[in-house]
Structures are given as structure tokens and as C-alpha cells.
């Protein structure tokens, strides 16, 4: 049988239990390091392409991806999460899931291609036809990659995933920049994700070295498909929520305002992706292995959120204060109008990252139906908030969406924590100190920003940065804050204790 030719450790996770805590945290550091490299490469592509291309070029591509991006959840169908989360899985099951993903990818490619004239008519932009046809190829690539990537995550092969992801950017970013330099315009933007996904596909198959068999009728995948279906519909609703603002702006205001808005989001969500991606790759497999130990799983979640907030709250709060000079310095002076949007969305970004941790938590606990119920409530609320702000321009959309989501976030937390040992009070105690330190930096940085308006962007950023650090440092004089920060520093290696020993003991 085909299963006899497959390496056992491709599907088995029993060997991971021996050092789950240490493996998880070591993997987090490896993945975070790779994300740092990816962040640098993404930043280079964002900055260089923004200087070489026009806002309308980005707006044209955003008009397509705002629609086609809705179906990313359906391309996966939640089956990668099913493969990662399920305690036991075999070759026949994964093979069947593989062919389901391939079939869905081909179907979505055909649907996307057929939408090309529809999008061109909807936006009154004939150039969208060709863009949509090329973008449709990403679905085929995605379908071929899903299950192999899930097996890498299931087995916590963080080094392999890091090498794959960094290598993909090393290939894709230069290609996009060369195309832009040669006058390809918006095609340089289209080429970037195609090269990323294509290179990632080749490397993932090479690393997993698993060849799928033919689909089998009795592979017992019904429970996996049911679980994945709930996750897929949840992700679809999430994607609709994330794309609704772009669709509405493109329809109501046109390509140039959408270009400003989409670049502000893209630049701001660079750190979100760089922190969120490694955190998710560690959290979902680890949560899944701990799903039968609720107290330990809860403590792991709180520690994960604590680390995330310590890393990201200072970043987003500084970007809030220095929004306009950062936009001008990175994208150029013609993007100045994106500054106010960037500032507002900096508030939203941290909440978005915390919201993502809740999806990981619910998926890992096998509560795909509860996740679906949650997002089906949030989706119409978020879209309604964007519609309310639409007549007031891109700043109105950003402000309305941010305020509404902040207002309902406590309820989202309570809903997600139902039936667990987690509470709002326990979570608040883990995010209180990094939030306070960040607010101290915001106050001092904002005071300085009000008197630096006539300086160059670099001078503004430097002075605001100094004031921000000074304001944050004052809060670090508080002993409980220093003690918590000292705990995090224990994750760093020393000559007295190995890195693996420190990481393994962190959650005990």
C-alpha cells in the first residue's frame, strides 16, 4: 500500500511531546528571526516600489485583490488547520485533503478568470481584465501547497519553514523591483506575490518529500472536512471584513484614494505580519498538543499575548505619534495624505493582532463552530462601520472602523474565553504593563511632535523617538514593570544556562 512508502514522522507527532515547551519557544525565536529578515526585504520592496510607481498603480491591483482576496479561505477550506490540529492523521487522509485543495484551487482560478470583465465593468477600468487573469494563477499554486505546508507546521519544522520563507522573498523582491525599473508599472506589484507563492511551492515540496496518493472514498476525512469547513467560512467572513473597506473606497472614491489607503494599511501591517506569522506557526501546533490540558493551554496563551504586546505595543504607539514623517520618509512626499489614515490604523493594528490570537486559540481547541459564530456577528458590524465613514473619505473609513471595533472588543474576548480558565482580568494583568509603558512614550512623543512640524522627516522621527524613549523609560522605573520585563529577558541565553533550558522552563 502507498502508506508503507511514507516516512512515519511526516504524520506522527508523538516525538514532539518530549520537549514541547522548549521546542515551541525555540521555534518562536527561529521564526521571529526569519520574519525579521522578511520584514527587511518587504520593507525594501514597499519603499522602492512606492518611489518607482504611482498611487494609482497600487490602487488598480488593490481593486482586484480586494475582491479575489475574499476567497483565500476557500482555497485552503480550513484543511491545513485540520491537518495541524487533529491528534492522529494518516497518509490516505492527507492525500484526500490534498486533492480536495487542488480541485478547489482550480475551481477558484476559473471563477476568478470569469470575473475579469465583471470587475472591469464594476470599477469602470478595462486594465483590470488582464490583472485579474494573471492573479487567478495564485489559486492553482495555493491548492498544490496547502497540505505540504501544513505537514511542516504539524511537525514543528520551524527552521525549514524559515529557510523557505526567506528564500522566497530573496527571489521575489528583486524580480518585482527589476520589473518596476523597466517600466512594467502595476505588473511589478502583480508579480511579487506570484513569485513568492511559486518559489514557496517548490521549496515546500522539496522539504516535505511527501508524495500524495490518490484520493480514497473511505479515508475517513468527513470530520476533518467539517472542522475545516467551519474554519474556512470563518476565514472567508474575516477576509470579507478586511476587504470591505478597500472595495467600498475603490467603488466610491476611485483608484488614487484607494492606493493611498491600501499603502497605509500595507506599511502598517508589515509589523503585524512579521509578529503574527511566527506567533501563529508556533501557537497553533502547540495549542493543539495542549488542548487536553486547559490550564496549561491558558497559561501558554497568556504568556504568548504578553510577549506579543511587549513587542508590538511600542512599535504601533510610536508609529501613531510619528505617522506622517514615517509615511513621507518611507513612501515619499506624494503619499503625505496617507499619514492621517496611517495614524488611525496604528490604533487598530494591535487590536487586530490580539483578535488573531483568539482565532488561533479557538481553532486549536477544536471550536471551529464557535469561531464561525463569532465572525458572523463581527462581519456585518465592521462592514457597517466602514459604510458609515465612507462619505467622509479614507480617514473617515479608518476612524469609524477603528472606533467600532475597539468598542466591541471586550465582548469578543469574553465570548472567546467562554468555557476556559481565561478571564478579562487575567488577560488585562498580562497586557497592562507594556500598554502603560507605550502610553508613556505616546504622551512625551506627542508633545514633541507638535513643535517639530517644520523639520525634515528624519529630524522629526529622531526627535520624536528620543522623546518617546524618555517617556517610556520613566515608566520602567516602576518595580513591577521592571520585574515583568526581567522575566522576558530570561528567554535570552547566558553562559550559565543553555537557551533550550531557559525556554523549556519558561512556562513551568
C-alpha positions as CSV (number, residue, x, y, z in Angstrom):
1,X,0.0,0.0,0.0
2,X,1.0,3.6,-0.5
3,X,1.2,4.3,3.2
4,X,4.1,1.9,3.6
5,X,6.3,4.1,1.5
6,X,5.7,7.3,3.6
7,X,8.0,8.2,6.4
8,X,6.3,7.8,9.7
9,X,7.4,11.1,11.1
10,X,5.6,13.0,8.4
11,X,2.3,12.3,10.1
12,X,3.3,11.3,13.7
13,X,3.7,14.0,16.4
14,X,4.4,11.7,19.4
15,X,8.1,12.7,19.3
16,X,7.2,16.4,19.8
17,X,5.7,15.8,23.3
18,X,9.2,15.2,24.8
19,X,10.2,18.8,24.6
20,X,7.0,20.6,23.6
21,X,7.6,23.8,25.6
22,X,11.2,24.2,24.6
23,X,10.5,23.3,21.0
24,X,7.7,25.8,20.8
25,X,9.8,28.7,22.2
26,X,12.9,27.8,20.3
27,X,10.7,27.6,17.2
28,X,9.3,31.0,18.0
29,X,12.8,32.5,18.1
30,X,13.8,30.9,14.9
31,X,10.6,32.0,13.1
32,X,10.9,35.5,14.6
33,X,14.4,35.8,13.3
34,X,13.3,34.7,9.8
35,X,10.5,37.2,10.0
36,X,13.0,39.9,10.8
37,X,14.8,39.2,7.5
38,X,11.5,39.0,5.6
39,X,10.4,42.3,7.2
40,X,13.6,43.9,5.9
41,X,13.0,42.5,2.4
42,X,9.3,43.5,2.4
43,X,10.3,47.0,3.6
44,X,12.7,47.3,0.7
45,X,10.1,46.3,-1.8
46,X,7.5,48.6,-0.2
47,X,9.7,51.6,-0.2
48,X,11.4,51.1,-3.6
49,X,8.1,50.3,-5.4
50,X,6.4,53.2,-3.8
51,X,9.0,55.5,-5.2
52,X,9.0,53.9,-8.6
53,X,5.3,53.5,-9.1
54,X,2.2,55.8,-8.7
55,X,-0.6,55.5,-6.1
56,X,-2.9,54.6,-9.0
57,X,-0.8,51.6,-9.8
58,X,-1.3,50.2,-6.3
59,X,-5.0,51.2,-6.4
60,X,-5.5,49.2,-9.6
61,X,-4.1,46.0,-8.1
62,X,-5.9,46.6,-4.8
63,X,-9.2,46.8,-6.8
64,X,-8.6,43.2,-7.9
65,X,-7.1,41.7,-4.7
66,X,-9.8,43.3,-2.5
67,X,-12.3,41.0,-4.3
68,X,-10.2,37.9,-5.1
69,X,-8.6,38.0,-1.6
70,X,-12.0,37.1,-0.2
71,X,-11.7,33.6,-1.4
72,X,-8.3,32.8,0.2
73,X,-10.1,31.0,3.0
74,X,-11.9,28.8,0.4
75,X,-8.7,27.9,-1.3
76,X,-7.5,26.3,1.9
77,X,-11.0,25.3,3.0
78,X,-9.6,25.2,6.6
79,X,-8.0,21.8,5.8
80,X,-4.5,23.0,6.7
81,X,-5.8,23.7,10.3
82,X,-7.5,20.3,10.3
83,X,-4.2,18.6,9.4
84,X,-2.3,20.6,12.1
85,X,-4.9,20.3,14.8
86,X,-6.0,16.7,14.5
87,X,-4.3,14.4,17.1
88,X,-3.9,11.5,14.7
89,X,-3.8,11.6,10.9
90,X,-2.5,9.3,8.1
91,X,-1.4,9.2,4.5
92,X,-4.7,8.4,2.9
93,X,-6.4,11.2,4.8
94,X,-3.8,13.9,3.9
95,X,-3.8,12.6,0.3
96,X,-7.5,13.0,0.0
97,X,-7.3,16.5,1.6
98,X,-4.6,17.4,-0.9
99,X,-6.7,16.6,-3.9
100,X,-9.6,18.5,-2.4
101,X,-7.4,21.5,-2.1
102,X,-6.1,21.1,-5.7
103,X,-9.7,20.9,-7.0
104,X,-10.8,24.0,-5.1
105,X,-7.7,25.8,-6.4
106,X,-8.6,25.0,-10.0
107,X,-12.2,26.0,-9.4
108,X,-11.3,29.3,-7.9
109,X,-8.9,30.0,-10.7
110,X,-11.7,29.5,-13.2
111,X,-14.1,31.6,-11.2
112,X,-11.6,34.4,-10.8
113,X,-10.8,34.4,-14.5
114,X,-14.5,34.6,-15.3
115,X,-14.8,37.7,-13.1
116,X,-12.3,39.7,-15.1
117,X,-14.9,41.5,-17.3
118,X,-17.2,41.9,-14.3
119,X,-14.5,43.7,-12.2
120,X,-13.5,45.9,-15.2
121,X,-17.2,47.0,-15.5
122,X,-17.7,47.4,-11.8
123,X,-14.8,49.8,-11.4
124,X,-15.0,51.2,-14.9
125,X,-11.4,50.2,-15.5
126,X,-10.6,48.0,-18.5
127,X,-7.0,47.3,-17.4
128,X,-8.4,45.1,-14.6
129,X,-9.2,42.3,-17.1
130,X,-5.6,41.3,-17.6
131,X,-4.6,41.8,-14.0
132,X,-7.4,39.5,-12.8
133,X,-6.5,36.8,-15.3
134,X,-2.9,36.7,-14.1
135,X,-3.9,36.9,-10.4
136,X,-6.1,33.8,-10.9
137,X,-2.9,31.7,-11.2
138,X,-2.3,32.1,-7.4
139,X,-5.2,29.8,-6.7
140,X,-3.6,26.9,-8.5
141,X,-0.3,27.4,-6.7
142,X,-2.1,27.6,-3.4
143,X,-4.0,24.4,-3.9
144,X,-0.8,22.5,-4.6
145,X,0.9,23.9,-1.5
146,X,-1.6,23.7,1.4
147,X,-1.1,20.2,2.7
148,X,2.6,20.1,2.4
149,X,2.9,23.4,4.3
150,X,0.5,22.0,6.9
151,X,2.7,19.0,7.4
152,X,5.7,21.2,8.0
153,X,3.8,23.1,10.7
154,X,2.3,19.9,12.2
155,X,5.9,18.6,12.8
156,X,7.1,22.0,14.0
157,X,9.9,22.2,11.4
158,X,10.5,25.8,12.1
159,X,14.0,26.0,10.6
160,X,12.7,24.5,7.3
161,X,9.8,27.0,7.2
162,X,12.2,29.9,7.9
163,X,14.5,28.9,5.1
164,X,11.6,28.5,2.7
165,X,10.0,31.9,3.5
166,X,13.3,33.9,3.4
167,X,14.4,32.3,0.2
168,X,11.0,33.1,-1.4
169,X,11.5,36.8,-0.6
170,X,15.1,36.7,-1.8
171,X,13.8,35.6,-5.2
172,X,10.6,37.6,-5.5
173,X,11.6,41.1,-4.3
174,X,14.4,41.6,-6.8
175,X,12.2,40.4,-9.7
176,X,9.5,42.9,-8.7
177,X,12.0,45.8,-8.4
178,X,13.6,45.0,-11.8
179,X,10.2,44.9,-13.4
180,X,9.4,48.3,-11.9
181,X,12.7,49.8,-13.1
182,X,12.0,48.6,-16.6
183,X,8.6,50.4,-16.7
184,X,6.3,47.5,-16.0
185,X,4.1,49.6,-13.8
186,X,1.4,47.8,-11.9
187,X,2.7,44.4,-13.3
188,X,5.6,44.7,-10.8
189,X,3.1,44.6,-8.0
190,X,1.2,41.6,-9.5
191,X,4.5,39.7,-10.0
192,X,5.6,39.9,-6.3
193,X,3.0,37.5,-4.8
194,X,3.2,35.2,-7.8
195,X,6.9,34.8,-7.4
196,X,6.6,34.4,-3.6
197,X,4.0,31.7,-3.8
198,X,5.6,29.9,-6.7
199,X,9.0,29.7,-5.0
200,X,7.4,28.7,-1.8
201,X,5.6,25.9,-3.5
202,X,8.8,24.4,-5.0
203,X,10.7,24.7,-1.7
204,X,7.9,23.3,0.4
205,X,7.6,20.1,-1.7
206,X,11.3,19.7,-1.7
207,X,11.4,19.9,2.1
208,X,8.5,17.7,3.0
209,X,9.4,15.0,0.4
210,X,5.9,13.5,0.7
211,X,4.1,12.4,-2.5
212,X,0.3,12.3,-2.2
213,X,-1.5,9.2,-3.2
214,X,-4.9,9.0,-5.0
215,X,-8.0,10.2,-3.1
216,X,-9.8,7.4,-1.2
217,X,-13.5,7.2,-0.6
218,X,-13.0,5.6,2.8
219,X,-10.2,7.8,4.1
220,X,-12.4,9.0,7.0
221,X,-12.0,12.7,6.3
222,X,-15.6,13.8,7.0
223,X,-14.8,15.1,10.5
224,X,-11.7,16.9,9.1
225,X,-13.7,18.5,6.3
226,X,-16.4,19.5,8.7
227,X,-13.9,21.1,11.0
228,X,-12.1,22.7,8.1
229,X,-15.3,23.9,6.6
230,X,-16.2,25.9,9.7
231,X,-12.7,27.4,9.8
232,X,-12.9,28.2,6.0
233,X,-16.2,30.0,6.3
234,X,-14.9,31.9,9.3
235,X,-11.8,33.0,7.4
236,X,-14.0,33.9,4.5
237,X,-16.0,36.2,6.7
238,X,-12.8,37.6,8.2
239,X,-11.5,38.3,4.7
240,X,-14.7,40.0,3.7
241,X,-14.4,42.2,6.7
242,X,-10.8,43.1,5.9
243,X,-11.5,43.7,2.2
244,X,-14.8,45.6,2.6
245,X,-13.1,49.0,3.3
246,X,-10.9,48.6,0.2
247,X,-13.9,47.6,-2.0
248,X,-16.0,50.5,-0.7
249,X,-13.3,53.1,-1.2
250,X,-12.4,51.9,-4.7
251,X,-16.0,52.0,-5.7
252,X,-16.9,55.3,-4.1
253,X,-13.6,57.3,-4.4
254,X,-11.6,55.6,-7.1
255,X,-8.0,54.2,-7.6
256,X,-5.9,57.0,-6.2
257,X,-7.6,57.3,-2.8
258,X,-7.6,53.6,-2.6
259,X,-3.9,53.5,-3.4
260,X,-3.2,55.8,-0.5
261,X,-5.4,53.8,1.8
262,X,-4.0,50.4,0.8
263,X,-0.4,51.6,1.1
264,X,-1.0,52.9,4.6
265,X,-2.5,49.5,5.6
266,X,0.3,47.6,3.9
267,X,3.0,49.6,5.5
268,X,1.4,49.4,8.9
269,X,0.6,45.7,8.7
270,X,4.2,44.8,7.9
271,X,5.0,44.5,11.6
272,X,1.6,42.8,12.2
273,X,2.6,40.1,9.7
274,X,6.1,39.8,11.0
275,X,5.0,39.2,14.5
276,X,1.7,37.4,13.7
277,X,3.1,34.8,11.3
278,X,5.8,33.4,13.6
279,X,3.4,33.5,16.6
280,X,0.8,31.6,14.7
281,X,3.2,29.0,13.4
282,X,4.2,28.3,16.9
283,X,0.8,28.8,18.7
284,X,-1.5,26.6,16.6
285,X,0.6,23.4,16.8
286,X,1.5,24.0,20.5
287,X,-2.1,24.8,21.5
288,X,-3.3,21.7,19.5
289,X,-0.9,19.5,21.5
290,X,-2.1,21.1,24.8
291,X,-5.8,21.0,24.0
292,X,-6.4,18.4,26.7
293,X,-4.7,20.5,29.4
294,X,-6.9,23.6,29.7
295,X,-4.9,25.3,32.5
296,X,-1.6,24.8,30.8
297,X,-3.1,26.0,27.5
298,X,-4.5,29.1,29.2
299,X,-1.1,29.9,30.7
300,X,0.6,29.5,27.4
301,X,-1.9,31.8,25.7
302,X,-1.4,34.5,28.3
303,X,2.4,34.2,28.0
304,X,2.1,34.4,24.2
305,X,-0.1,37.5,24.4
306,X,2.3,39.1,26.9
307,X,5.2,38.7,24.6
308,X,3.3,39.9,21.6
309,X,2.1,43.1,23.3
310,X,5.6,43.8,24.7
311,X,7.0,43.6,21.2
312,X,4.2,45.4,19.2
313,X,2.7,48.0,21.5
314,X,5.8,50.2,21.5
315,X,6.0,49.8,17.7
316,X,2.4,50.8,17.0
317,X,2.3,53.5,19.6
318,X,5.5,55.1,18.1
319,X,4.0,54.9,14.6
320,X,0.9,56.6,15.9
321,X,2.9,59.6,17.1
322,X,5.3,59.7,14.1
323,X,2.8,58.7,11.4
324,X,3.2,61.5,8.9
325,X,7.0,61.7,8.9
326,X,7.3,57.9,8.7
327,X,5.0,57.9,5.6
328,X,6.9,60.7,3.9
329,X,10.3,59.1,4.7
330,X,9.4,55.6,3.5
331,X,7.0,56.2,0.7
332,X,7.8,59.8,-0.5
333,X,6.1,63.2,-0.2
334,X,3.3,62.4,-2.7
335,X,2.0,59.9,-0.1
336,X,1.6,62.5,2.6
337,X,-2.2,62.3,2.5
338,X,-1.9,58.7,3.8
339,X,-0.4,60.0,7.1
340,X,-3.7,60.5,9.0
341,X,-5.1,57.2,7.9
342,X,-1.8,55.5,9.0
343,X,-2.1,57.1,12.4
344,X,-5.6,55.9,13.0
345,X,-4.9,52.4,11.8
346,X,-1.9,52.2,14.2
347,X,-4.5,52.1,17.0
348,X,-6.4,49.3,15.2
349,X,-3.4,47.2,14.4
350,X,-2.7,46.0,17.9
351,X,-6.3,45.0,18.4
352,X,-6.2,43.2,15.1
353,X,-3.2,41.2,16.2
354,X,-4.9,40.3,19.6
355,X,-8.0,39.3,17.7
356,X,-5.9,36.9,15.6
357,X,-4.6,35.2,18.7
358,X,-8.2,34.4,19.6
359,X,-8.8,32.6,16.3
360,X,-5.7,30.5,16.9
361,X,-7.0,29.7,20.4
362,X,-10.4,28.6,19.2
363,X,-9.1,26.6,16.2
364,X,-6.6,24.8,18.4
365,X,-9.3,23.8,20.9
366,X,-11.4,22.4,18.1
367,X,-14.1,25.1,18.5
368,X,-14.5,25.9,14.8
369,X,-18.2,26.4,15.2
370,X,-17.8,28.9,18.0
371,X,-15.2,30.8,15.8
372,X,-17.7,30.8,12.9
373,X,-20.5,32.2,15.2
374,X,-18.1,34.9,16.4
375,X,-17.0,36.1,13.0
376,X,-20.5,36.0,11.6
377,X,-21.5,38.5,14.3
378,X,-18.4,40.8,13.8
379,X,-18.5,40.9,10.0
380,X,-21.7,42.9,9.4
381,X,-20.8,45.2,12.3
382,X,-17.4,46.0,10.8
383,X,-18.8,46.5,7.3
384,X,-21.5,48.8,8.6
385,X,-18.8,50.9,10.4
386,X,-16.9,51.3,7.1
387,X,-20.1,52.4,5.3
388,X,-20.8,55.0,7.9
389,X,-17.4,56.6,7.5
390,X,-17.3,56.3,3.6
391,X,-18.8,59.7,2.8
392,X,-16.0,61.3,5.0
393,X,-13.2,60.0,2.9
394,X,-10.5,57.4,3.6
395,X,-9.8,58.9,7.0
396,X,-13.5,58.6,7.9
397,X,-13.5,54.9,6.9
398,X,-10.4,54.2,9.1
399,X,-11.7,56.2,12.1
400,X,-15.2,54.7,12.1
401,X,-13.9,51.1,11.7
402,X,-11.4,51.5,14.4
403,X,-13.8,53.1,17.0
404,X,-16.4,50.4,16.4
405,X,-14.0,47.5,16.8
406,X,-12.5,48.9,19.9
407,X,-15.9,49.3,21.4
408,X,-16.9,45.6,20.9
409,X,-13.5,44.1,21.6
410,X,-14.2,43.3,25.4
411,X,-17.3,41.3,24.3
412,X,-15.2,39.5,21.7
413,X,-12.7,38.5,24.4
414,X,-15.4,37.3,26.8
415,X,-17.1,35.3,24.0
416,X,-13.8,33.6,23.1
417,X,-12.8,32.8,26.7
418,X,-16.1,31.1,27.4
419,X,-15.6,27.6,28.9
420,X,-11.9,28.2,29.7
421,X,-9.8,29.3,32.7
422,X,-9.2,32.7,31.0
423,X,-10.8,35.9,32.1
424,X,-10.6,39.6,31.1
425,X,-8.9,40.3,34.4
426,X,-6.2,37.6,33.8
427,X,-5.6,39.0,30.3
428,X,-5.6,42.6,31.5
429,X,-2.9,41.8,34.0
430,X,-0.7,40.4,31.2
431,X,-1.0,43.4,28.9
432,X,-1.2,46.2,31.5
433,X,2.5,46.9,31.9
434,X,3.6,47.0,28.2
435,X,0.5,49.2,27.5
436,X,1.4,51.6,30.2
437,X,5.0,51.9,29.0
438,X,3.8,52.6,25.5
439,X,1.3,55.2,26.6
440,X,4.1,57.0,28.5
441,X,6.0,57.2,25.2
442,X,3.0,58.4,23.3
443,X,2.4,61.3,25.7
444,X,6.0,62.6,25.6
445,X,6.4,61.9,21.8
446,X,3.1,63.7,21.0
447,X,4.3,66.8,22.9
448,X,7.5,66.9,20.9
449,X,5.7,66.2,17.6
450,X,3.7,69.4,18.0
451,X,6.8,71.6,17.8
452,X,8.7,69.7,15.0
453,X,6.4,70.3,12.1
454,X,8.9,72.5,10.2
455,X,11.8,70.0,10.4
456,X,12.7,67.3,7.9
457,X,11.1,63.9,8.3
458,X,14.3,62.3,9.5
459,X,14.7,65.1,12.1
460,X,11.1,64.7,13.2
461,X,11.4,61.0,13.6
462,X,14.7,61.2,15.6
463,X,13.4,63.9,18.0
464,X,10.0,62.1,18.5
465,X,11.9,58.8,19.0
466,X,14.1,60.4,21.7
467,X,11.1,61.8,23.5
468,X,9.2,58.5,23.1
469,X,12.1,56.5,24.7
470,X,12.4,59.1,27.5
471,X,8.6,58.9,28.3
472,X,8.7,55.1,28.2
473,X,11.8,55.0,30.4
474,X,10.0,56.8,33.2
475,X,7.5,54.0,33.5
476,X,10.3,51.4,33.5
477,X,11.3,52.9,36.9
478,X,8.2,51.2,38.4
479,X,9.3,48.0,40.0
480,X,6.5,45.6,38.9
481,X,7.1,46.7,35.3
482,X,10.8,46.1,35.6
483,X,10.2,42.7,37.1
484,X,8.0,41.6,34.3
485,X,10.4,42.8,31.7
486,X,13.2,41.0,33.5
487,X,11.2,37.8,33.1
488,X,11.1,38.2,29.4
489,X,14.8,38.8,29.3
490,X,15.3,35.4,30.9
491,X,14.5,34.0,27.5
492,X,17.8,35.2,26.3
493,X,20.7,32.7,26.6
494,X,23.5,33.1,29.1
495,X,26.7,31.2,29.9
496,X,25.1,29.7,33.0
497,X,22.1,28.1,31.3
498,X,21.5,27.0,27.8
499,X,18.9,28.6,25.6
500,X,16.9,25.4,25.4
501,X,16.8,25.0,29.2
502,X,15.6,28.6,29.7
503,X,12.9,28.2,27.0
504,X,11.7,24.9,28.3
505,X,11.3,26.2,31.8
506,X,9.6,29.4,30.9
507,X,6.1,28.1,31.0
508,X,6.5,25.8,34.0
